[in-house]
């Protein structure tokens, strides 16, 4: 249970979220740079007296969640697109988490409407003692009734202080093995229905980009520069996710002008085929995002007990040849190669992978909305 001070913080955080939700549709326009949406909304949160609970996510079309602009991002909002803006606010560590879907093409409205209706039905049923699997059944029934399909491996989640994904998941389908887990009095949850087309596979896969991080533990920081960065992260973000661009002004990275951040796939391709998946060169560390703690190997150190970011228990979101998707966040098994030179604390944090709807891969544009 939360005391009166915690409840006041939740209320203030929620008030900020409610005000900004109304602003988002006016912010998302064709041709607007994604980085302006991210940084503009993050600054508005600060202006209202809160702090971003995680970097603003801008998911365009088949990108369901977890994309935030890296430094120097050139991505812009395409015409006739479906845009999911996922943001959160915290006041003294008490987090409220939300997402707004903006349809720049009326053909996508049914997906957004189905997600909103599923959310409202889930809220009405959300009471202490109710099984979380029952909430999943309600969400699934609401979405399939209008001829669409929920994303099965994106879920809502329990929230605790300075912890966005606190263990319990809120499924969007009834078939998930929840082992009878029930809602308990005093708990706080984010409910996150995601919707795609009926003929889609109804699941997301990881993309190649990773620009969101979370502090895990201080082991491995030996240089003064590393310690300064680590102290900054702990003081400003605690255990909440943060973006690489949030560190850019205070700790500029030495990289070629115009680079917007590491491309994990390009780093991987530079390795000889015989070395991939084995020992990496001294400039590269391999980060595994799995459901269980993993061990990272480097020529000069072994780092243990790194934890994955808890996306939505399945820390999120769709398209086919620019097909639609709705709403936000995952954390599936994935691996990425990140140059150590990009940040001195890469061995202390785990990237959150961008979630892409594999409708684009499965259907190759055959099931477009007309």
Secondary structure, DSSP 8 states (H G I E B T S, - for coil): ---HHHHHHHHHHHHHHHHHHHHHHHH--TT-BHHHHHHHHHHHHHHTT-EEEEEEEEEETTEEE-----TT---B--TT-EEEEEEEEEETTEEEEEEEEEESSGGGHHHHHHHHHHHHHHHHH--TT-BHHHHHHHHHHHHHTTTEEE-TT--EEEEBTTBSS-S-EE-SSTTS--TT-B--TT-EEE----EEETTS---EEE-S---EE-B---TT--SHHHHHHHHHHHHHHTTS-EEHHHHHTTS-----TT--S--HHHHHHTS-TTTTTS---TTEEEEEE-SS-EEEEETTEEEEEE----SS-------SSS----S-----SEEEEEEGGG-TTGGGB--B--EEETHHHHHTTTT---
